[in-house]
Structure formats: C-alpha cells, structure tokens
Amino acid sequence: MSDLKKYVANRKIHELAFSDDYDEGYQAFKFGVVLKEARKQAGLTQLDLAEKLATQKSAISRIENHSEDAKLSTLEKFAAALGKKLEIKLV
C-alpha cells in the first residue's frame, strides 16, 4: 500500500468528516475524468466540443473539472455531442 493510501485510510478511520468529504469528492473527480476521457476518445478538444454545444471552452473545462456542479440537462447535452447517452444508476 502506498504512503498516500495509508494516509487516506488512517484519516478515514479517525475523521468521519474527512471520510465523507473524501469519498464524495473522489466520486466527483472520477466522473470528471470519465467526461474528459470520453471527449478525448471522440477526438475532440474542449474548443471543438464547446463549438458543438454553442458555448465557451471555459464551460467545458468547468464541467470536466467540477462535474458535481453541472446540471443533468447539461450533462445529457455533453454526452449527446459525443455520440453517447447519459445513464444514471442508483446503487
């Protein structure tokens, strides 16, 4: 186990607030990475995607880096512009 993983595991055990915030933040980060990778796999830059969605490049960056703040309708448009469909699961 890496030093970072040990550190995170220890903080999660001793600090409930850290644990909750870490897990939530990690999920948001992971989703942003999925969005970015989907865009790259489609062969699009942020500017290309922004043009397809009639928005600014900064809006695409914001969605990829702060996906927890994006509206569902925006994420659906993002996916559609990549030729994909957005699915949400409650588990």
DSSP file (Angstrom, degrees, kcal/mol; ACC not computed):
  #  RESIDUE AA STRUCTURE BP1 BP2  ACC     N-H-->O    O-->H-N    N-H-->O    O-->H-N    TCO  KAPPA ALPHA  PHI   PSI    X-CA   Y-CA   Z-CA
    1    1 A M              0   0    0      0, 0.0     5,-0.0     0, 0.0     0, 0.0   0.000 360.0 360.0 360.0 133.4    0.0    0.0    0.0
    2    2 A S     >  -     0   0    0      1,-0.1     4,-2.3     4,-0.0     5,-0.2  -0.224 360.0-110.0 -70.5 162.9    1.4    3.4   -1.0
    3    3 A D  H  > S+     0   0    0      1,-0.2     4,-2.5     2,-0.2     5,-0.2   0.879 119.9  52.9 -60.0 -38.1    2.0    6.1    1.6
    4    4 A L  H  > S+     0   0    0      2,-0.2     4,-2.8     1,-0.2     5,-0.2   0.934 108.8  48.2 -64.3 -45.6   -0.9    8.1    0.2
    5    5 A K  H  > S+     0   0    0      1,-0.2     4,-2.6     2,-0.2    -1,-0.2   0.891 112.4  49.6 -62.7 -38.7   -3.3    5.2    0.5
    6    6 A K  H  X S+     0   0    0     -4,-2.3     4,-2.4     2,-0.2    -1,-0.2   0.922 111.5  49.0 -63.9 -44.2   -2.1    4.6    4.1
    7    7 A Y  H  X S+     0   0    0     -4,-2.5     4,-2.5     2,-0.2    -2,-0.2   0.938 113.5  45.5 -60.7 -48.5   -2.5    8.3    4.9
    8    8 A V  H  X S+     0   0    0     -4,-2.8     4,-2.6     1,-0.2    -2,-0.2   0.926 112.8  50.6 -63.1 -45.5   -6.1    8.4    3.5
    9    9 A A  H  X S+     0   0    0     -4,-2.6     4,-1.7    -5,-0.2    -1,-0.2   0.906 111.8  48.2 -59.7 -42.3   -7.0    5.1    5.2
   10   10 A N  H  X S+     0   0    0     -4,-2.4     4,-1.9     2,-0.2    -1,-0.2   0.921 112.4  47.6 -65.6 -44.9   -5.8    6.5    8.5
   11   11 A R  H  X S+     0   0    0     -4,-2.5     4,-2.4     1,-0.2     8,-0.3   0.886 109.0  54.9 -64.3 -37.7   -7.6    9.8    8.2
   12   12 A K  H  < S+     0   0    0     -4,-2.6     7,-0.2     1,-0.2    -1,-0.2   0.880 109.4  47.7 -62.3 -37.7  -10.8    8.0    7.2
   13   13 A I  H  < S+     0   0    0     -4,-1.7    -1,-0.2    -5,-0.2    -2,-0.2   0.904 121.6  34.1 -68.5 -41.8  -10.7    5.9   10.3
   14   14 A H  H  < S+     0   0    0     -4,-1.9     2,-0.5     1,-0.2    -2,-0.2   0.645 118.8  47.3 -93.7 -16.9  -10.0    8.8   12.7
   15   15 A E     X  -     0   0    0     -4,-2.4     4,-2.2    -5,-0.2    -1,-0.2  -0.876  55.4-173.5-133.6 102.0  -12.0   11.6   11.0
   16   16 A L  H  > S+     0   0    0     -2,-0.5     4,-2.5     1,-0.2     5,-0.2   0.888  88.9  53.5 -60.7 -41.6  -15.6   10.9    9.9
   17   17 A A  H  > S+     0   0    0      1,-0.2     4,-2.6     2,-0.2     5,-0.2   0.906 109.0  49.4 -61.9 -41.7  -15.9   14.3    8.2
   18   18 A F  H  > S+     0   0    0     -7,-0.2     4,-3.1     2,-0.2     5,-0.2   0.926 110.2  51.8 -61.3 -44.7  -12.8   13.7    6.2
   19   19 A S  H  X S+     0   0    0     -4,-2.2     4,-2.3    -8,-0.3     5,-0.2   0.934 112.6  43.7 -58.8 -49.6  -14.1   10.2    5.2
   20   20 A D  H  X S+     0   0    0     -4,-2.5     4,-2.1     1,-0.2     5,-0.2   0.936 117.8  44.5 -62.5 -47.8  -17.4   11.6    3.9
   21   21 A D  H  X S+     0   0    0     -4,-2.6     4,-2.7    -5,-0.2     5,-0.2   0.883 112.7  52.3 -65.7 -38.9  -15.9   14.5    2.1
   22   22 A Y  H  X S+     0   0    0     -4,-3.1     4,-2.7    -5,-0.2     5,-0.2   0.948 111.0  45.6 -63.8 -49.6  -13.1   12.4    0.6
   23   23 A D  H  X S+     0   0    0     -4,-2.3     4,-2.0    -5,-0.2    -1,-0.2   0.911 115.8  46.3 -62.1 -43.1  -15.4    9.8   -0.8
   24   24 A E  H  X S+     0   0    0     -4,-2.1     4,-1.9    -5,-0.2    -1,-0.2   0.928 114.7  47.1 -64.9 -45.3  -17.8   12.4   -2.2
   25   25 A G  H  X S+     0   0    0     -4,-2.7     4,-2.4     1,-0.2    -2,-0.2   0.872 110.1  53.2 -64.6 -37.8  -15.0   14.4   -3.7
   26   26 A Y  H  X S+     0   0    0     -4,-2.7     4,-2.9    -5,-0.2    -1,-0.2   0.902 107.3  51.1 -65.8 -40.6  -13.4   11.4   -5.2
   27   27 A Q  H  X S+     0   0    0     -4,-2.0     4,-2.2     2,-0.2    -1,-0.2   0.914 111.4  47.6 -63.4 -42.4  -16.6   10.3   -7.0
   28   28 A A  H  X S+     0   0    0     -4,-1.9     4,-2.1     2,-0.2    39,-0.3   0.915 112.9  49.0 -63.8 -42.9  -17.0   13.8   -8.5
   29   29 A F  H  X S+     0   0    0     -4,-2.4     4,-2.0     1,-0.2    -2,-0.2   0.928 110.4  51.0 -60.7 -46.0  -13.3   13.8   -9.6
   30   30 A K  H  X S+     0   0    0     -4,-2.9     4,-2.1     1,-0.2    -1,-0.2   0.892 108.8  51.2 -60.4 -41.5  -13.8   10.3  -11.1
   31   31 A F  H  X S+     0   0    0     -4,-2.2     4,-2.3     1,-0.2    -1,-0.2   0.902 107.9  52.5 -64.6 -40.6  -16.8   11.5  -13.1
   32   32 A G  H  X S+     0   0    0     -4,-2.1     4,-2.3     1,-0.2    -1,-0.2   0.886 108.3  51.1 -61.0 -39.0  -15.0   14.5  -14.4
   33   33 A V  H  X S+     0   0    0     -4,-2.0     4,-2.8     2,-0.2    -1,-0.2   0.899 107.9  52.7 -64.9 -40.9  -12.2   12.2  -15.6
   34   34 A V  H  X S+     0   0    0     -4,-2.1     4,-2.3     2,-0.2    -2,-0.2   0.917 110.2  48.5 -60.5 -43.8  -14.8   10.0  -17.4
   35   35 A L  H  X S+     0   0    0     -4,-2.3     4,-2.1     2,-0.2    -2,-0.2   0.930 112.9  47.4 -61.9 -45.9  -16.2   13.0  -19.2
   36   36 A K  H  X S+     0   0    0     -4,-2.3     4,-2.4     1,-0.2    -2,-0.2   0.920 112.3  48.7 -63.3 -44.8  -12.7   14.2  -20.2
   37   37 A E  H  X S+     0   0    0     -4,-2.8     4,-2.7     1,-0.2    -1,-0.2   0.883 109.3  52.9 -64.5 -38.3  -11.7   10.7  -21.5
   38   38 A A  H  X S+     0   0    0     -4,-2.3     4,-1.5    -5,-0.2    -1,-0.2   0.904 110.0  49.0 -62.8 -41.0  -15.0   10.4  -23.5
   39   39 A R  H  <>S+     0   0    0     -4,-2.1     5,-2.1     2,-0.2     4,-0.2   0.931 112.7  46.9 -63.6 -45.2  -14.3   13.7  -25.1
   40   40 A K  H ><5S+     0   0    0     -4,-2.4     3,-1.7     1,-0.2    -2,-0.2   0.897 109.3  53.7 -64.8 -40.1  -10.7   12.7  -26.0
   41   41 A Q  H 3<5S+     0   0    0     -4,-2.7    -1,-0.2     1,-0.3    -2,-0.2   0.818 104.2  56.5 -63.9 -29.6  -11.9    9.3  -27.3
   42   42 A A  T 3<5S-     0   0    0     -4,-1.5    -1,-0.3    -5,-0.2    -2,-0.2   0.521 118.2-117.5 -77.5  -4.4  -14.3   11.2  -29.6
   43   43 A G  T < 5 +     0   0    0     -3,-1.7     2,-0.4     1,-0.3    -3,-0.2   0.761  69.4 135.2  75.8  25.7  -11.2   13.1  -30.9
   44   44 A L      < -     0   0    0     -5,-2.1    -1,-0.3     4,-0.0     2,-0.2  -0.847  46.7-144.6-111.5 143.2  -12.5   16.4  -29.7
   45   45 A T     >  -     0   0    0     -2,-0.4     4,-2.3    -3,-0.1     5,-0.2  -0.461  38.7-102.0 -85.9 171.2  -10.7   19.2  -28.0
   46   46 A Q  H  > S+     0   0    0      1,-0.2     4,-2.5     2,-0.2     5,-0.2   0.898 126.2  51.7 -60.5 -38.7  -12.5   21.3  -25.4
   47   47 A L  H  > S+     0   0    0      2,-0.2     4,-2.3     1,-0.2    -1,-0.2   0.914 107.7  51.3 -65.3 -42.8  -12.9   24.0  -28.0
   48   48 A D  H  > S+     0   0    0      1,-0.2     4,-1.9     2,-0.2    -2,-0.2   0.939 113.3  44.8 -58.0 -47.5  -14.4   21.6  -30.5
   49   49 A L  H  X S+     0   0    0     -4,-2.3     4,-1.8     1,-0.2    -2,-0.2   0.894 109.9  55.0 -66.0 -39.8  -16.9   20.4  -28.0
   50   50 A A  H  <>S+     0   0    0     -4,-2.5     5,-2.6     1,-0.2     4,-0.4   0.910 107.7  50.0 -59.3 -42.1  -17.7   23.9  -26.9
   51   51 A E  H ><5S+     0   0    0     -4,-2.3     3,-0.9     1,-0.2    -1,-0.2   0.897 108.7  51.9 -64.4 -40.0  -18.5   24.8  -30.6
   52   52 A K  H 3<5S+     0   0    0     -4,-1.9    -1,-0.2     1,-0.2    -2,-0.2   0.842 116.0  41.4 -63.6 -32.3  -20.8   21.8  -30.9
   53   53 A L  T 3<5S-     0   0    0     -4,-1.8    -1,-0.2    -5,-0.1    -2,-0.2   0.363 110.5-121.6 -96.8   3.7  -22.6   22.9  -27.8
   54   54 A A  T < 5S+     0   0    0     -3,-0.9     2,-0.2    -4,-0.4    -3,-0.2   0.936  76.0 107.1  53.9  51.3  -22.6   26.6  -28.7
   55   55 A T  S   <S-     0   0    0     -5,-2.6     2,-0.2    -6,-0.1    -1,-0.2  -0.764  73.5 -78.1-140.9-173.6  -20.8   27.5  -25.5
   56   56 A Q    >>  -     0   0    0     -2,-0.2     4,-1.2     1,-0.1     3,-0.8  -0.601  31.6-121.2 -93.0 153.3  -17.4   28.6  -24.4
   57   57 A K  H 3> S+     0   0    0      1,-0.2     4,-2.2    -2,-0.2     3,-0.2   0.859 114.3  61.2 -57.2 -36.9  -14.3   26.4  -23.9
   58   58 A S  H 3> S+     0   0    0      1,-0.2     4,-2.3     2,-0.2    -1,-0.2   0.820  98.5  56.6 -63.1 -30.1  -14.2   27.5  -20.3
   59   59 A A  H <> S+     0   0    0     -3,-0.8     4,-2.0     2,-0.2    -1,-0.2   0.887 107.2  48.3 -68.1 -38.0  -17.7   26.0  -19.8
   60   60 A I  H  X S+     0   0    0     -4,-1.2     4,-2.5    -3,-0.2    -2,-0.2   0.919 111.6  49.7 -67.0 -43.5  -16.4   22.6  -21.0
   61   61 A S  H  X S+     0   0    0     -4,-2.2     4,-2.4     1,-0.2     5,-0.2   0.917 110.0  51.1 -59.5 -43.9  -13.4   22.9  -18.7
   62   62 A R  H  X S+     0   0    0     -4,-2.3     4,-2.2     1,-0.2    -1,-0.2   0.896 110.2  49.3 -62.1 -41.1  -15.7   23.7  -15.8
   63   63 A I  H  < S+     0   0    0     -4,-2.0    -1,-0.2     1,-0.2    -2,-0.2   0.929 114.3  45.0 -64.0 -44.9  -17.9   20.7  -16.5
   64   64 A E  H  < S+     0   0    0     -4,-2.5     3,-0.3     1,-0.2    -2,-0.2   0.840 122.4  36.4 -69.2 -32.8  -14.9   18.4  -16.7
   65   65 A N  H  < S+     0   0    0     -4,-2.4    -2,-0.2    -5,-0.2    -1,-0.2   0.653 131.6  26.5 -96.7 -16.8  -13.2   19.8  -13.5
   66   66 A H    ><  +     0   0    0     -4,-2.2     3,-2.2    -5,-0.2     4,-0.3  -0.337  68.7 152.9-139.3  53.7  -16.3   20.5  -11.4
   67   67 A S  G >   +     0   0    0     -3,-0.3     3,-1.2   -39,-0.3    -3,-0.1   0.710  65.0  72.3 -63.2 -20.2  -18.8   18.0  -12.7
   68   68 A E  G 3  S+     0   0    0      1,-0.2    -1,-0.3    -3,-0.1    -5,-0.1   0.716  97.9  50.2 -67.2 -18.0  -20.7   17.9   -9.4
   69   69 A D  G <  S+     0   0    0     -3,-2.2    -1,-0.2    -7,-0.2    -2,-0.2   0.494  88.0 107.4 -95.8  -5.4  -22.0   21.4  -10.2
   70   70 A A  S <  S-     0   0    0     -3,-1.2     2,-0.1    -4,-0.3    -3,-0.0  -0.486  71.5-118.7 -79.4 143.0  -23.3   20.6  -13.7
   71   71 A K     >  -     0   0    0     -2,-0.2     4,-2.2     1,-0.1     3,-0.2  -0.464  21.4-119.5 -75.3 151.4  -27.0   20.3  -14.3
   72   72 A L  H  > S+     0   0    0      1,-0.2     4,-2.3     2,-0.2     5,-0.2   0.895 114.7  54.3 -57.9 -42.7  -28.3   17.0  -15.5
   73   73 A S  H  > S+     0   0    0      1,-0.2     4,-1.8     2,-0.2    -1,-0.2   0.866 107.8  50.7 -61.9 -35.8  -29.6   18.6  -18.8
   74   74 A T  H  > S+     0   0    0     -3,-0.2     4,-2.5     2,-0.2    -1,-0.2   0.913 109.5  49.7 -67.2 -43.1  -26.1   19.9  -19.4
   75   75 A L  H  X S+     0   0    0     -4,-2.2     4,-2.5     1,-0.2    -2,-0.2   0.867 108.8  53.3 -64.6 -35.8  -24.5   16.5  -18.9
   76   76 A E  H  X S+     0   0    0     -4,-2.3     4,-2.5     2,-0.2    -1,-0.2   0.905 110.6  46.4 -64.5 -41.2  -27.0   15.0  -21.3
   77   77 A K  H  X S+     0   0    0     -4,-1.8     4,-2.3     2,-0.2    -2,-0.2   0.899 110.7  53.4 -66.3 -40.9  -26.1   17.5  -24.0
   78   78 A F  H  X S+     0   0    0     -4,-2.5     4,-0.8     2,-0.2    -2,-0.2   0.943 112.5  44.3 -56.7 -50.5  -22.4   16.9  -23.3
   79   79 A A  H ><>S+     0   0    0     -4,-2.5     5,-2.8     1,-0.2     3,-1.0   0.919 112.0  52.0 -62.6 -45.6  -22.9   13.1  -23.8
   80   80 A A  H ><5S+     0   0    0     -4,-2.5     3,-1.7     1,-0.3    -1,-0.2   0.874 104.1  56.9 -61.2 -38.3  -25.1   13.6  -26.9
   81   81 A A  H 3<5S+     0   0    0     -4,-2.3    -1,-0.3     1,-0.3    -2,-0.2   0.733 108.0  49.3 -65.3 -21.5  -22.4   15.8  -28.5
   82   82 A L  T <<5S-     0   0    0     -3,-1.0    -1,-0.3    -4,-0.8    -2,-0.2   0.361 122.6-107.7 -95.8   3.6  -20.0   12.9  -28.1
   83   83 A G  T < 5S+     0   0    0     -3,-1.7     2,-0.2     1,-0.3    -3,-0.2   0.775  84.1 115.4  75.1  26.2  -22.5   10.5  -29.6
   84   84 A K      < -     0   0    0     -5,-2.8     2,-0.4    -6,-0.1    -1,-0.3  -0.689  60.8-127.1-121.7 174.0  -23.2    8.9  -26.2
   85   85 A K        -     0   0    0     -2,-0.2     2,-0.5    -3,-0.1    -9,-0.1  -0.972  20.4-127.7-124.3 139.0  -26.0    8.6  -23.9
   86   86 A L        -     0   0    0     -2,-0.4     2,-0.4   -10,-0.1   -10,-0.1  -0.742  26.6-174.4 -87.7 127.9  -26.0    9.5  -20.2
   87   87 A E        -     0   0    0     -2,-0.5     2,-0.4     2,-0.0    -2,-0.0  -0.976   6.6-162.0-122.3 138.5  -27.2    6.8  -17.8
   88   88 A I        -     0   0    0     -2,-0.4     2,-0.4     2,-0.0    -2,-0.0  -0.970   5.6-167.4-120.9 134.1  -27.6    7.3  -14.1
   89   89 A K        -     0   0    0     -2,-0.4     2,-0.7     0, 0.0    -2,-0.0  -0.956  14.1-148.7-122.1 139.8  -27.8    4.4  -11.6
   90   90 A L              0   0    0     -2,-0.4    -2,-0.0     1,-0.1     0, 0.0  -0.932 360.0 360.0-104.6 115.5  -28.9    4.5   -8.0
   91   91 A V              0   0    0     -2,-0.7    -1,-0.1     0, 0.0     0, 0.0   0.374 360.0 360.0-123.7 360.0  -27.0    1.8   -6.1
